[in-house]
Amino acid sequence: MGFFGKLFEKKVCDICGGEIGLLGNRKLEDGNMCKECTKKLSPWFDERRHSTIGQINEQLQYREENKARVAAFRTTRSFGEVYNLHLDEDQQQLMVVRTNKIAEENPDVVDFSQVTGCELDIDERRTEEKRQDKDGNEVSYNPPRYSYDYDFYIVIRVNHPWFDDMRFKLNRSSVEIGNQIARVGYSASMANPGQRSMEYRRYEQMGQEIREAILNARQTARDNMAAAAAPKAAITCPWCGATTTPDASGCCEYCGGAVNG
């Protein structure tokens, strides 16, 4: 079969069994997948081409189970403009939401204990500005002048079965700073043109607040896990006088009285 014969050959999705339309095939390591099934995968997942049919089916089962976690999620704090980071501090979970149709989007719900790190990534692009000389040629200013564009990203690193990080943008449009004269001998903070922009500083502060909130949440989750795993010491109940090991609620196992605080 020639090239065009293979191009127009009908293919079947190995996940749902449906026919794959022209240019709609998404290759797997050992099969094919349609666009509709691909949309159901986690948006943070980038190993589709190296995944088997069995692995994709396993992830789709996880994604179906994730819907119940989304429905039970109760936002206590949120951050962001384009993407919204939601925290459920009571259940110690987070999710990154891209639309206002959360149930349909089915964002991955991640436990605080799965977080391994968080970073603010500021992407800077510098373009030299030129002027025209008397002959109409573009030449550099002396000293050179530059315009800058900045985008702000949060990177949450996680220990998760299907992805390693969640990278999302904070600002709706790039922060632009133009006509900056190159300066020599300035400190790093003074040499950063972004620091002269109120909008730049606002997104930088937003990023630092998100990073701090996530790292604090991770530490709290780890402290709770360590406390739960610690051996329980027997104490004397002030209510009934029995020697007891308090239950998970800090109550006497015999009379039910509160012995911890």
C-alpha positions in Angstrom: 0.0 0.0 0.0 1.4 3.4 -1.0 1.7 6.6 1.1 -1.7 7.9 0.1 -3.3 4.5 0.6 -2.0 4.4 4.2 -3.1 8.0 4.8 -6.7 7.3 3.8 -6.8 3.9 5.4 -9.6 3.6 8.0 -8.3 3.2 11.5 -10.1 2.1 14.6 -9.5 3.6 18.1 -8.0 0.8 20.3 -9.5 2.5 23.4 -13.2 3.1 22.5 -13.5 1.0 19.3 -14.8 3.9 17.2 -13.6 4.8 13.8 -10.9 7.4 13.6 -11.5 10.2 11.1 -9.0 11.7 8.7 -6.0 13.3 10.5 -7.7 12.3 13.8 -5.3 9.5 14.8 -3.2 9.8 17.9 -0.4 7.1 17.9 0.2 5.0 20.9 3.2 2.7 21.5 1.2 -0.3 20.4 -2.0 1.1 18.8 -4.1 4.0 17.8 -6.3 6.5 19.7 -9.0 8.9 18.6 -9.1 12.6 19.4 -12.1 12.3 21.7 -10.4 9.7 23.9 -7.2 11.9 24.0 -9.2 14.8 25.4 -10.1 12.7 28.4 -6.4 12.3 29.5 -4.8 14.5 32.1 -3.7 17.8 30.5 -0.4 17.4 32.4 0.3 14.0 30.8 2.9 14.2 28.0 3.9 10.5 27.5 1.0 9.4 25.2 3.1 8.3 22.3 5.2 6.1 24.6 2.2 4.6 26.4 0.6 1.3 25.7 -3.2 0.6 25.2 -3.2 -0.9 28.7 -1.6 2.2 30.3 -4.0 4.5 28.6 -7.0 2.5 29.8 -5.6 2.6 33.3 -5.2 6.3 33.2 -8.8 6.8 31.8 -10.0 4.7 34.8 -8.1 7.0 37.1 -9.6 10.1 35.3 -13.1 8.7 35.8 -12.5 8.2 39.5 -11.1 11.7 39.7 -14.6 13.1 38.9 -15.7 12.1 42.4 -12.7 13.9 44.0 -13.6 17.1 42.0 -17.2 16.9 43.1 -16.1 16.6 46.8 -13.5 19.4 46.5 -14.3 22.5 48.5 -12.2 25.6 47.7 -10.8 27.5 50.7 -8.3 29.7 48.8 -7.7 30.4 45.1 -5.0 32.2 43.1 -4.4 33.3 39.5 -6.1 34.9 36.4 -5.8 32.6 33.4 -5.3 29.4 35.3 -6.8 29.2 38.8 -5.1 27.3 41.5 -7.7 26.0 44.0 -6.7 24.8 47.5 -8.9 22.7 49.7 -7.1 23.1 53.0 -9.6 21.0 55.0 -9.0 17.9 52.7 -5.4 18.9 52.0 -5.8 18.9 48.2 -5.2 21.2 45.3 -6.2 21.4 41.6 -5.5 23.8 38.7 -8.6 24.9 36.8 -8.6 26.3 33.3 -12.3 26.9 32.6 -15.4 27.8 34.6 -16.9 24.3 33.7 -15.1 22.4 36.4 -17.1 19.2 36.3 -16.7 19.0 32.5 -13.0 19.9 32.7 -12.3 17.3 35.4 -9.1 18.9 36.7 -6.6 16.5 38.4 -7.0 16.6 42.2 -3.6 16.3 43.9 -3.0 15.7 47.6 -0.7 18.1 49.3 1.4 15.2 50.4 2.2 14.5 46.7 3.8 17.9 46.2 7.6 17.7 46.0 8.4 21.3 45.2 7.1 24.6 43.8 8.9 27.3 41.7 8.1 30.7 40.2 9.5 30.7 36.6 9.8 34.2 35.0 10.3 34.0 31.3 12.1 37.1 29.9 12.5 37.9 26.2 14.7 40.8 25.2 14.6 42.6 21.8 17.0 45.3 20.7 15.4 48.5 19.5 16.9 50.1 16.4 16.8 53.5 14.8 17.2 54.6 11.2 20.3 56.5 10.2 20.3 59.2 7.5 20.6 56.6 4.8 17.5 54.7 6.0 19.4 51.8 7.5 18.6 50.3 10.8 21.3 50.8 13.4 21.7 50.4 17.1 21.4 53.2 19.6 24.5 54.2 21.5 24.2 52.9 24.2 21.9 50.1 23.0 18.2 50.1 23.9 16.0 47.1 24.5 12.4 46.2 25.0 11.4 43.4 27.3 8.5 40.9 27.6 7.8 38.9 30.7 5.5 35.9 31.4 5.1 34.4 34.8 4.7 30.6 35.4 4.2 28.5 38.5 5.7 25.0 38.3 4.3 22.5 40.9 6.4 19.4 41.0 4.5 16.3 42.2 5.0 12.6 42.9 2.0 11.4 40.7 1.5 8.2 38.7 0.7 10.1 35.4 2.7 13.4 35.5 5.7 15.0 37.2 4.7 18.6 37.2 2.0 21.2 36.6 3.2 24.3 34.9 0.7 27.1 34.3 0.8 30.8 33.4 -0.2 33.5 35.8 -0.6 36.6 33.6 -3.2 37.0 30.8 -0.9 38.9 28.5 2.9 39.6 28.6 4.2 42.4 30.7 5.9 44.7 28.2 8.6 47.2 29.1 10.1 49.2 26.2 13.0 51.6 25.4 15.3 50.5 28.2 18.9 51.8 27.9 21.5 49.2 28.7 23.4 50.0 31.8 26.7 48.6 32.9 27.9 48.1 36.5 24.4 48.0 38.1 23.5 45.4 40.7 21.3 42.5 39.6 18.2 43.9 41.1 18.7 47.4 39.6 19.7 45.8 36.2 16.4 43.9 36.0 14.0 46.2 34.0 11.0 44.3 35.2 11.5 45.6 38.8 10.6 49.1 37.5 7.1 47.9 36.5 4.3 47.8 39.0 2.6 45.1 36.9 5.8 43.0 36.9 6.0 43.3 40.7 2.4 42.4 41.1 2.7 39.1 39.3 6.0 38.4 41.0 4.3 38.8 44.4 1.4 36.7 43.3 3.8 33.9 42.3 5.7 34.1 45.6 2.4 33.9 47.5 1.3 30.8 45.6 4.7 29.2 46.1 4.6 29.9 49.9 1.0 28.7 50.2 1.8 25.4 48.4 5.0 24.7 50.3 3.3 25.5 53.6 0.5 23.2 52.7 2.9 20.4 51.8 4.8 20.8 55.1 1.5 20.7 57.1 0.5 17.5 55.3 3.8 15.9 56.0 3.7 16.9 59.7 0.3 15.4 60.0 1.4 12.2 58.4 4.4 12.0 60.7 2.2 12.6 63.8 -0.2 9.9 62.7 2.6 7.4 62.2 4.2 8.2 65.6 3.6 5.6 68.3 0.8 6.5 70.7 1.8 6.9 74.4 -0.4 5.6 77.1 -1.7 8.2 79.6 -4.0 8.4 82.6 -7.5 9.6 81.7 -8.5 12.6 83.9 -12.2 11.5 83.7 -12.2 7.8 84.5 -8.6 7.3 85.8 -7.9 4.4 83.4 -4.6 4.0 81.6 -5.5 4.6 78.0 -4.1 5.1 74.5 -6.1 8.1 73.0 -7.9 7.3 69.8 -7.6 9.4 66.6 -9.9 12.1 68.1 -7.8 12.3 71.3 -10.4 10.6 73.4 -10.2 7.9 76.1 -10.8 4.5 74.7 -12.8 3.5 77.8 -15.0 6.4 78.7 -14.8 8.6 75.6 -13.6 11.7 77.5 -11.3 14.1 75.8 -7.7 13.5 77.1 -5.8 15.6 74.6 -6.5 19.3 75.2 
